[in-house]
Amino acid sequence: MSGERLLESPASLAALIVIGTGAMTSATLSPVMLGLYIDELHLTASQASLALAAENGAYALGLLLFYLILHRAKRPMLAATGLVVMIVTSLLTARAGGFVPLLAIRAAFGLAMGFTASTVFAAYAGRADPQRVWAIATFVNLTYAAVLLTLSGWIAQTFGLLGIVAVLAMVAVIGLICTRLIPPAPPLAALASKVVESGWTINVPAICGALALLCLYAGHTTLWSFQERMGLAVGLDRSQVGVLLGISVLGAIAGAILSMTAGSRFGQRGPNALAFAGLIASALLLALPVMAAYVAGAVIVKTAWFFGLPFILGALARLDRSGRWSSMGAALLALGSAIGPAIGATLAGYGAHMIGFLAAGLYLTSFLFTVPLLAVEPSSDRR
């Protein structure tokens, strides 16, 4: 199959989604893995958290390296290399002899995950309608995460850490089989012409798009990390909060379906503004010390989150069909996920409601960054 046909092939898209979803399995299972690090590898809670932080930091580094230099590499080979490393480090995780070996193993895993994911993000950017592609991929990823998390407790209880890392290795093997369907990078001549056309060195809309993702995920992870504490503060018990969090995942799936359905028929700016209005409203509702407001905010937030996210990712991809800025945006997204809870922790002492106000401010800042991003009209011939 030629590179151009492979670029828009349904089989290629399915393979990319399988690879990308499988690569993010570790992030889905991170709460389960943290507990198993403590129980089976006899780490402290602080050490287990640092192991996850090392993995996430290395993941962001892998995405950044793709933006800087690895975008010139052959994508199927880069993804295959990352997946092989993920398979090996997954299996080594269960045999880590202590904190330092685990730290090194998970950092190597995260770096390889970044290499693999960056090739998928770049391939999404090269397709004709990246917004719809991101919406489909988000829906699949959320559905997969819901099923996997449902089974994860049984897997961990029955097989322990070895069972969890076997899942990581298995999905990486499946992804490895699919790498031959990854489309090649655009020709160097096409990329060179784009450098001249769009001012590659200072791409203001793309920079704003990446910063929008940074602020967006700082807000998301701040709310998500403290949502249980906020629920307890309004009088709910842990089981009730757990039910609400489960319902919010269903809302996330609904949001992704709405994004797929909307596609480009309503443009980008209207749906983006609607999504941010929902996010800001949900954060302010969660800030109120009222149980009904908390319930409404918890249900709305993920629906709005996953309805709006594909529009931002799609707009960033349309600015740069090589996928470099998609990779940079994902790196800043990961950074936002790391710094959001840290900022929230400094405000939590003033009351759980402060977390909602912080998230609302971050969402507003993110929305302002999307304005110049979405001011650029999409062009179907930008390759």
N, C-alpha and C positions, 0 to 999 in steps of 0.2 A: 504494500500500500504506500503510495507517495506521501511525502510530508504534508502537502496541502490537504489531501483527502483525510489523512490521519488526524489533522488538526481539528476538523469538524465531525469526525466519525463518532457515532453514538457509542461504539465499543471502546473507543479511546476515552470518552468522557466517563463511562462506567469504570474503566480501569483506573483513571485518575482519582475518582471518588473512593474507590476501594483502597488505593494506596494512601490517600490523604486521611481517610477515616481510620485506617489501621495504624498509621503513624501517630495519631493523637490518642491511641488507646491508653497509653501510660498516663496522660493528663486526666482522662476519665477515671482511671482507677487510683489516682494519687491518694485520696483519703484512706482507701483500703490498704495500700502499700505502706503508708506512714505507720498505721497500726501494726502491721506485720514486721516492719523494721524494728519496732520497739519490742514486740512479743517474741519474735524468733531470732533476731540478730542481737537482741539485748542492748539496743541503743537507748540513750535517753531521748526524751521528746525533742529536746533542742537539737541533738545530733540527727534525728530522723528528719526534722524540718530542714536542716542544713543540706541534707542529701537531696531533698526535693528542690531546694533553692538552687543547688549546683546544677541539677538537671535542667531547670527552667532557664537559668542564666546561660548555660551552654547552648540551649535551643535557640535563644535569641542571638547568640554569637554566630551560630550556623546560618541563620537567616541574613545577618549582617554581612557575613563573608560572601554569600551569594550576590548580594547587592554590589559589593566592592570588586570581587574578582571571579567568583565561581560561575557567574552568568555566562562566561565564555566556554565552560565545560560542556561536554556532551550530556544532555539531561538524563537519558536512560542510564548511562554509566554512573553518573553522580547519584541518582536515586538508588540504583542497585548497590553501590558501595555503602551508602547510608543504611540500607535495609540489612545488609550482611552484618555490619557493625551492630545494628540493633538486635539482631538475632543472637549474636555471640554475647553481647553485654547483658541481654535479658537473662540468659542461662547462667551467666557468671554471678548475677545479682544474688541468687539463692545460695551461692557458695562464698559470698564475701566474708572474709575472716574478721571483719571489724569495721570501725567507722571510716578510717582513711581509705582502705580498699573500696568500700562501698561508694565513698565520695568520688573516687576516680572513675569507677565503673559507671555510675549514673551520669557523671559529666560527659563521658564518652558517648553514652547513649543519647543524651540531650543534643550534643553536637551533631551526631548522625541523624537524629530526628529533624534538626534544622535543615540539613542538606536535603533530606528526602522531601520534607514539606515544601521547601522553596521551589523545587522543580515542579511540584503540583500547582502551587500558586502561580508560577510563571506560565504554565500551560493553560490555566484558567484564563489568564490575562490575554492570551493570544486568540481565544475563541470569539466568535462574532458577537455574542451577547453575554458578557461576563457577569452581569447582574443576575441573570436567570441561572447561570451555572452556579454561582455562589448560593443562590436560594435553594437549588436542588441539593447541593452538597451539604448545606446546613441542615436541611430536613433529614437527609440520610444520617448525618452524624448524630443529630439529636435522638432520632429513633433508635439507632444503634446504642447510644449511650444509655438510654432508658432501659433497654433490654439487658445490656451488659451489667449495669449497676444492680438490676434486679437479681441477676445470677451471681454477682460477685461475692455476696455474703456466704452463699452455699459453697462456692469454689474455695474461698479462703478458709472456711471452717473444715471442709473435707480434705483439701490438699495443701493448705497453708501457702506460704510464699512461693513454693515451687509450682503450685497450680496457677497462681497469678502470673508469674513470669513465663510459664509455658504458654499462656494465652497471648502475652506480648510477642513471644517468639513465633507463634503460629500465625498471627495476623501479619507479621513481617514477612514470613515465608510466602503467604498468599500475595502480598504486595509485590514481592520479588518476582513472582511468576508474571505479574501484570506489567512490569517495567518496559517490556518490548513495545507496548502500545503508547508509551509516552511520546508525544510529538517532538521533533527536533526543534532547536531554537531557530528564530527567524534568521535569514541570511545576514551576514555582517554588513553587506551593502545596504540592506533595508534599515539596519540599526544606525548605520552612519548617517543616512539621510534624515533619520528622526532626530539625531543629535542637532543637526543644523536647524530643523524645523521648529523644535519646541524649546530651545534654550536649555539643553540638558544639564548644564552646570548649576543653574538656579531655576528650578522648576517650581515656582511659587505655589500653584494649585496642588501639585503632588506633595510638597512639603506640608501644606495645610492639611491635606488628606491624612498623611501619616500622623501628624500631631492630633488630628481629630480622633484617630484610633487610640492614641496614647491616653487622652483625656477620657474617652468613652469607656475604655476598659479599666481605668483607674476608678471611675465611678461604679462600674458594674461589680468589680471584685470587692470594693469597699462595702457595698450593700450586701452582697452575697456572703461575705465573711462574717458580718455582724447581724445578719438577718435573724438568726436564732435568738441572740441576746435582745434584739429589739422586740421580738415576739414575747419573750419572757417578761420584758418590761411593761407590756400592756396587759398582762394577766393570763396569757396562754401558757399551757404546759408544753413540755418537749414533744410529746406525741402529736399534739395539735399543730405545732409548728412544722413537724415532719410531714404531716398530711398536706399542709399548705405548700411546702416546698415541692412535694410531689406534683400537686396540681399545677404549680408554676411551670414545671417542666412540660406538662401537657400544653400550657399556654405558649411556651416557646415553640413547640412543634406547630401549633396553630399559626403563630406569627410567621414561621418559615413558609407554611403553605400559602398564607395571604401574600407574602412577597413573591412567591412563584406565580400566583394567580394574577397579581397586578402587573408583573413584568415591566415593560416600558410604556404601557398604554396610557399611564397617567403622568409620564415624565419622571424626573428624579426629584425635583425640588419639593413638590407637594407631598409625596409619600415620606420624604426625609423629614420635613417639618412636622408632619403628623406623628412620626415615630418619636421624635425628640419631645414633642408636646406630651406624649404618653409617658416617656421616661421621666421628665421633670415632674409631671403630676404624680407619678407613682412614688418618686423619692420624697416629695413633700407630704404625701399621704402617710408614708412610713415614718416620717418625722413627727407626726401627730401622736400624742399619747392616748390614742383612742383605738380600741380593738377593731371596730368596723373599718376604720381608715387603714389599719395595718393589713387586714385581710384583703381589702381592695387593692392596696399598693402592691402586695406580694403577688397577686394574680396578674395585674397589669404589666409589671416591670419586664417580665421575660417575654411576654407577647410583643411589646413594643421593641424590646431589644433585638429580637431575631426577625422582626418585620423590617426594621430599618438597616440592620447591619449589611445585608447584601447590596443595598443601594450605595453605601459608602465604598465597599470593596469593589463593586463593579465600576464606579466612577474612577477610582484610583487606577484600576486595570486599564480602562479605556485611555487614560493619559499616557500609558507606557505599555505597549504590547510586548515588550521584551520581558516583562515581569519583575524588573529590578525594583520598582517602587512598590509593587505588591509585597515583595519580600521585606523591604524596609518597613512598610506599614505593619506587617505581621511582627517584625522585631520590636517596634515601638508598642504594639498591642501587648506583647509579652512583658515589656518593661512596665507598662501601665498596670498590668495584673500584679506586678511585684510591688510597685510603690503605693498603690491605692490602699491596701490594708495597713501599710506602715503609717500613712498619713492618718487614716481612720483611728488607729490605736492611740494617737496623740490627742484626739478629740473625744474618745469614748469616755474618758474620765469625767467629762462635763455633762454626760447624759447620753443615752442611746439615741435620742432625737437628733443630736448633732450630726450623726452619721448620715441621716436623711438630707439634712441641709448641705452637707459637704458633697454628697452625690449629686444633688440638684445643681450645685455650682459647677461641678465638673461636667455634667451633661450640657449645661448652658455654654460653657467654654468650648466643648466639643462641637456643638451646633454652629457656633460662630466660625470655627475653623472649616466647617463643611461649606460655608457660603462661597468662598472663592473656588473651592474644589468643584462644586456643582455649577458654578458660573460658566465653566468651559463647556461648550456644546459638544456632545458626543459625535464622533465622526466615524462612520463605518469603514472608511478607507485608510484609517491610521493603523499601520501594521508595523 
